[in-house]
Amino acid sequence: MNTKAPKSSGNFVIAKGAVVCAEAQLTGDVTIGTQTVVHPSAKILAEGGPIIIGEGNLIQEEVTIINRKPENGEEATPLIIGRGNVFEVKSHCESKCVGDFNTLEAKSFVGPRVTVTEQCVIGAGCTVDSMETISPNTVMYGSKCTRYIKTIPAHASNQQQLEYLIKVLPNYHHLTKSTS
């Protein structure tokens, strides 16, 4: 068991029922909803405004979610993440808005000018950094981030995985206590 936690600082609101490993790095004003799981070595960095994460999200190892300081004197805005999203290993998200039931697969990158709507999949290794709103049900995959729209919109539930992790992670990691 890793007992050395990264330094976390800021104002955290962690809902009852959320599991946030103490080894995760939280910085700034961060709100984490119920049944959200934050693995060790994940980074949630609210440098340029608050980060609000809804319920039932899965934030895996080495994920970075960052709300950067605005450039050119722009006003700080919150980064809002909906519910039921999965951020897979080493994914990186700077989007100001991520809707519900999206998956950012391993090593994907979503930049600050991108809005991710709902039920989208950003494939492994895909980079999206242009100013755009990704349409609902969009799937991106491959080295060229080829896109298509799912014809049968349906989200894969991560509920079983969340329930398992909520039960097991406290046995192997220190947790950051809920504040509500």
Buried (B, 14 or more C-beta within 10 A) or exposed (E): EEEEBBEBEBEBBBBEBBBBBBBBBBBBBBBBBBBBBBBBBBBBBBBBBBBBBBBBBBBBBBBBBBBBEBEEEEEEEBBBBBBBBBBBBBBBBBBBBBBBBBBBBBBBBBBBBBBBBBBBBBBBBBBBEEEEEBEBBBBBBEEEBEBEEBEEEEBEEBEEEBEEBBEEBEEEBBBBEBEE
